[in-house]
Every structure is written in C-alpha cells, then in structure tokens.
Amino acid sequence: MSVSSQKGSFLEHITIQDSFPIGPEQLEAAAKHTLPEEVFGHIRSGAGGEETLRKNRAAFEQYSIIPRCLSNVSQVDTSIRILGKEYAFPFMVAPIGHLKMVHEEPDFAIANVAASMNIPYIQSTVTARSIEEVSEAVPEGPKWFQLYWSSNDAISYSMAERAEKAGYEAIVVTVDTVMLGWREDDMRYQYSPLKKGYGKANYVQDPAFQKGLKEGQNEIDSIIENLHHPHLHWDNIAELHQRTNLPIFLKGILHSEDAKQAIEAGIDGIIVSNHGGRQMDGIIPSLEALPAIRKAVGPDFPLLFDSGIRRGADVIKALALGADAILLGRPYAYALALQGESGVQKIFANLAQEVSVSMALSGAKTVEEVKQLTLKGSDYSL
C-alpha cells in the first residue's frame, strides 16, 4: 500500500482523534480508569514478578536506528508479502482471547477493522464467537486461526479442519502454553475469564469436543481440562501437517534450535514470541531472540514477531532485526475497552500512520528497505 508523505497529512490525521488517547502510556492509563481492576489486571499483567514483561519493553531501548537521508521518501509503500499473500501493512492483529470481558461483540469488531485495512486478523481459540460465526459475519479480509492445543488431540485437528473449511488462510499453533503461566494478578483477584464463559464458542461448537464430553461434565470444566496439554510434541505438529492444507506457523519460538527443527518439520513460518511476558518469567525478551532466529532460518523464511510492540519505531526495529511483520496485542484490547470497534480502528490507523512516518524519517521507502537499516547496539544489519 502506498502512503503519501505530503505536507499537512500528519496534522490532518491528528485532528480527527477527538478524545482518544495519544500514546501507549495514556491509552493504558485510560483503560485502567475504565475497566474493573481484575479485568485490567488480567490484560496488563505478566507472569511471576513480571521481569520478562519489563524486559520486552526495555529490549527496544537497547537498539537505535541509524537513519539514511536524501532518499526521496515522498511515497512510502508499507505493503508486505507473506506466503504469496499481500497485506497493506507490516503488522497483524495478535490473537487475544476472552475479549468479551471488555466488549459485547469483540470478535466481529476486531475482524471488521482488520478486513477494512487488509491486515490478518488472527482469531484466538478462546473467543466469544466461533470460527464459523466470524467467517459468516465478516466474509472479507484475511483471517488466520490461532490454535491452543487440546489434551484431546482430536479437538485440535477438528478445529484446524473447521478453520480451513471456513476460508482461513493459516493455522497459528501456540507452543508456549502447555500449561497456564504463574499469573499473580489473576490469583490476587481470583479472576478467570474462561470460567465466566467468555472464550467457549469454538469448543462448544466443535463436534470432537462434544463427543469427548464425559457424562454430566460441565463444558467449562472440560475446556479448562483440555487447555492443559503438557504432552504436546513435534509428533503432534507432524500429524497436524498431514491433516491440513493450510500453512502452519508456530508461535512462541525463542531458541534457534527449535527454529531449525521447525523448518525440518515442514513448518511454513514462525512467530518469535514469549507470549507478551504472560507465560514464564525470567526468560529472554522476544526482541533479543529475533536476530539469532533469523540467522538460523535464513533470509526468506517467514518470520513474525510479537511481545512489547507499542510504537512505530518499535516496528521499524523489529523489521530491521529480521521480522517480516509484527503482531500488535494489548494496545488494541485497551482501545476496544474504551471505544469498541471505533477504538480498534483508531489504534491500528495510528500505528499505520506512525509506521509510515517512521519509515520516511529513517530513509526507507519500502519494508524491504527498512530491513536494510543499521541499528546501533546490534551486530546484525540484515
């Protein structure tokens, strides 16, 4: 997508923002003021003492962009191609579950925004609306399905099959959630959006799930039981690969040896992620893992990134360190809580504008040129 950098466009953009918070700190503060403390705590918090959560943000400050000048950036093209598909911007909608805790119809709202901007909406397993309901309500726009594995493997294969039939473009298997992380805010408030039924639609509408229900067993209890899956292994991924024609991305890879094994297993792409610091505390920030994984997989393998992205400059840094695109998470959840679909539209429109401005000021006209930028503090200039 070509975005003009004409004089005045930035001022025209900011005049339409009304009372919507400008900047991630203000956005988070407004959400904190608006949401019940247990809901805000669930979204904001990280695992354990939140060391990983803090390091995800701090990692970006360890790198500085060295811009190029006199590059004629009057036209900036933010588009990308991944597995033969073109998208308008180098970012996607990260999968976040249980968002009915902040909005009555979150899944339709988010999918609508993604469709309007031609960016992939990665639907979580634990949403209030099912794969089929989202596909029917928002037939246009790229949609991917994020799969939380189930202790009953048949449910996982069934959900992947349903996503393929519903026209989704890819399966994203989250591999860092074999059990729930140690989340102290949720313990403190005794809060579980899953127990409230906010993320049950894909399970209760799944034939394999219904078949596996024990006599008299509560559906929510069965969902919780299925989400505990420490047996997950490369053999399961191999079997999934045999059962679907969709490309498979693994989300949660941080070690270069796992990245190499993913390629050997025929995986189509990787998302470098530590789950936004929500799963295990004390582990490497995602941004620090990114360059080594890019080196391990080579220059052409699809590599996405999440955890800690807040600003346009963050996107530039992640791209320059090896990502093909990034996933935005918590900010759009806050925006949804504040202004519903309109808020989500604003947060992604703001990010699109900020990415475009950041590209131009760094001297890059295309995302490929962003990848050639030099960052101080890094041994990599990709």
N, C-alpha and C positions, 0 to 999 in steps of 0.2 A: 504493500500500500504506500503510495507516495504522499507524503505530508509536506505541505508548503511551509517554509520558514519566513513568510513575508512579514514585513514590519507591521506591528499592531496586532498580530494574531494572538499573541500571548495575553495582551491586555483584554482583548475581546473575550478570550477564554475565561479569565478570572472574574469578569463582571457578571457572569451568569451563575456563580456559585452560591448565591443567597447566603443562608446561614450554615451551609455545610462546612465542617471543619477543614481547614487547610493544614496539611502536615500530619504525619502519623501520630505524633505525641498528642496533638489536640483531638484527633479522631478517637484515640484510645481513652482519653480523659472524658470526652463526651459520652462514650459508650459506658464507661464506669458510672457516670452520673445517671444514666438512663436505665441500665439493667439491674435486676436483682443481684445482690453481691455474689450469690452462689453461681449464677449463670455467668456473670462477668469473670469470676474466678476460674470457672471451668475453661473458658475460651482463652484467657490470658496466660494461665499458669503453665509451668513446665514441671518436669519430673524432679523429685528429690529436692535438693537445695537450689535448683534452677541454675546451676553452673553452666550447663550446656545452653540453656535459653539465653543467658547473658553473653556467652562466647559466640553464639551465632551472630549477634549484632556487632560485637567487638571485632570479629574477624574482618568485617568490611573496612574498618578503620585502619587495618594493617596494610592496606593497599591504596595507592594513589594513582590516578590516571594521569598520564603524560600526554596532553593534547597535541594534535597537529594543527597547523594554521594554514591559511590561504588555500583552502581545499574546495572552494565554491560549494558551500552547503545550502544553496538556495532551494534545493529539492532534496528531501531526506526520505528514503524508502525504508520503512520499518518492517516490511514483509519478510517472512521466512518460509522455507520448505522443509517438511519433515516427512520422510517415507512417501515422497511424491505428492503430498498434500500441501497446498499453500494457505498460510494463515496471515492475517493482517499485521500482527504484532509479535514480538518475541516473548510473549507471555501467555499463560493459560490460567484457567480457574482451578486452583488446587482443590482436591476433594476434602470437604469438611462435612462431617456427619451431624445429625441431631439438630439441625438449624431451626427446627420448629420451636425450639426453646426461645428464639428471638423474633420469629415472624410466622404468620399463619400459613403462608404458601411460599416457603423459601425456595424450593427446588424449581418451580416454574419461573419464579422471579429471576433467579440466577441464570437459568438456561436461556431465558429471553434476552438477557444482556449479552451473554456470550454469542448467541446467534446474531444479534444486531451488529456485533463488532468482528465477526468471523474469527473468534478465538475458541479453542476447545474448552468445553465445559466438562470437567472430569467429575462425574457423579459418584459420590460415595456409596458404598454398600448400605450404610445405615442412614437412609434418607426417609422422609415422611411420605414421599411419592415413589412409586416403583419405576424401574427401567421403562416398562411399557407405558405407564402414565405420562412420564416426562416426554417420551418419544412422540406420543399422540398429541400432547398439549403444545409441544414445541418441535414440530417436524423439521424445521430448517435449522441450520447451524451444526457445526461439528461437535459430536458428543463422544466421550470416552467413558469407560466404566472402570472404576476402582474397585478391586475385589479384595475384601478381607477373607482370608481362607477360613473354612469351617472345619471343625473337628470331624464332621461327617463330609468326607471328600465329595460325595455325590452332589451336595448342595453347591459347592464351588463350581463343579463342572456344569451344573444346571444353570447357574447364574450367568456363566460365560456364554452358554448357548443362547440364553434369552437375550443377552446384550447383542449378540451377532444378529439374531433374528430381528431385533428392533432397530437395526441400522447403525449401531455404534461403530466407531472407527478403530478402536483399540481397547485392549484389556490392560489395566494397570494393577499388578499384583503387589500389594504392600507386604513386605517381607520382614519388617521390624516390629510386628505386633503379634508375635506368637502368644503373648500374654500381655495383660494391661500393665503399663508402667506404674511406678510408685508416685501417685499424684496426691500431694498433701492437701491442696486446696479442696479437692473433691472429698477427701476424708474428713477434713475440718468441717465442711458444710453438710456432710452426708448426702452428697448430691450425685445423682446418676441420671442423665437424660435418657439413657437407654431403658432404665427401669420405668420411666414415665411413658415409654412407648413412642418416643419421638423419631426413632430410626428403624421401625419394624417392617416397613412396607415391602421391601424386597424379599424378606424372609416369609412373611405370612402369605405372599402371593406365589411362593415357589413350590412346585409340586414335590421336589425332593425333600424340602423342609417339612412339608405337611405329612409326607409318607414316613419320615423319621420321628415324628412326634410320638412320645410314649403315651400310653393311655392315661388320661387325666392330667397330663403335664401342661403347665401354663406356657403359652407361646413365648412370653418374655423370658422366662427361666430357660427355655430351650435355646433362645437366641444367645443369651449370655454364656450358656454351656458351649455352644458352637464356636463362639469367638475365642475361646481358649483352645489353641491348636499348636502346642509345642512340638508336635510330630512333623511339622512342615519341613520338607526336604526337597532337594533338587529332583528327586524322582517324581514328586507331585507336579513340579513345573514341567517336566518332560511329558507327563501324561496330559496336562492341560494343553501343551503344544500340539499334541496329536488330536485333541478334541475340538480345536477351534481353528478357523481360518484367519482370525484377526491377529494383527501384530500384538506381541506381548511386551510390555515394559515392566521392569522390576523396580519398585520404589522402596528406597531405604538402603541402598548400597553405599558403603563408605570405604570399603577395602578394595585395593586394586586387584587382589587375587580373586575376590568374588566377581569383580567386573570381568576378568578374563574367563572365569568359569561360565558366566552368563553368555558370553559370546560362543563358547564351545557348546553350550546347551541350545544354541539357535535362537536366543532371545533377540528381540528386534530393537530394544532400546533400554536405557537405564535412567532412573531418576535419582540423582545424588541427594540424599535427604537423611536427616536424623529426626524426622517427624516434628520439626519445629521445637526440639528440645523436650517433647512431651513423653517420650518413652523411657530413655535411660539417661541418667545424669552422669556427668563426668566424661562424656565421650567427645570425640573430635568434632569441632564445628564443621558443618557441611562444606563451607567455602574452602577450608583448608584441605579437605579431601578431594576437591574437584580437579585440581591440576594433575595429580597423580593418576586419577582415574582416566582423564582424557589421554594421558600418555599411554596408559595400559590398553585402551580400546582403539587408539588410532584416530586420525583426523576426521573420518567420515561417519563413524558410528553415532547414531542419535543419542545425545546426552542432554538430559534436562536437569534442572536444579531447583530445590526449594530449601527453605529454612532461613529466616532472617531478612528476606527481601522487604524493604519498606519504601524505597525511593528509586527514582530513575537512574541515579548514579550507581545504585546497587546493581541494577540490571546490567549496566554497562560493564561493571567489574566482573560480574558472573560470566557474561558473554566473553570477555577478554581472557578469562581464566579457563575457558573450554566449554561452557554450556552453549547449547543451540537455542534454548529458550528457558524461561523460568516459570515457576508456579507461584502465584500470589495467594496467601491464605488469610490469616487473621484480619488484616485491614478490611477485606470485603465483608467479613462476618460482622464487624463493628458497623460498617456502613449500612448493612441490611437491617441491623437493630435500630439504627437512627432514622432511616428514611425509606426502608423497604427497597423495592426494585429501583426506584429513583436514586437511592443512595449507592447501590451497587453500580449503577450506570455511571455515576459521578466518580467513584473511586477508580474505575477502570479507564474512564475518559481522562481523568487527571494523570494517571500513570502513562497512558499513551502519549499525552502532550509532553510530560516530563521526560519520557524516554526520547522523544523526537528532539526536544531542546538539548538534552544531554548528548545525543549523538552529534548534533550540529556543532555544539561548542567543543566537542572532543575532536572534531575534524573528520568525522565518519559520515558518509552519505548512505551507506548500507550496513546491514547487520554483519555482512562478511568483512567490511572494513573495520567495524568495531572489534571483531575477533583478532585483528592485526595490531590493535593498540598495545602500547607498552605500559605496564603497571610498575611503579616503583614498589619495592618490597616483595617482588615475586621473581623467581628465577625463570619464569615462563613468559614467553612472548609468542603467543600462538597465532 
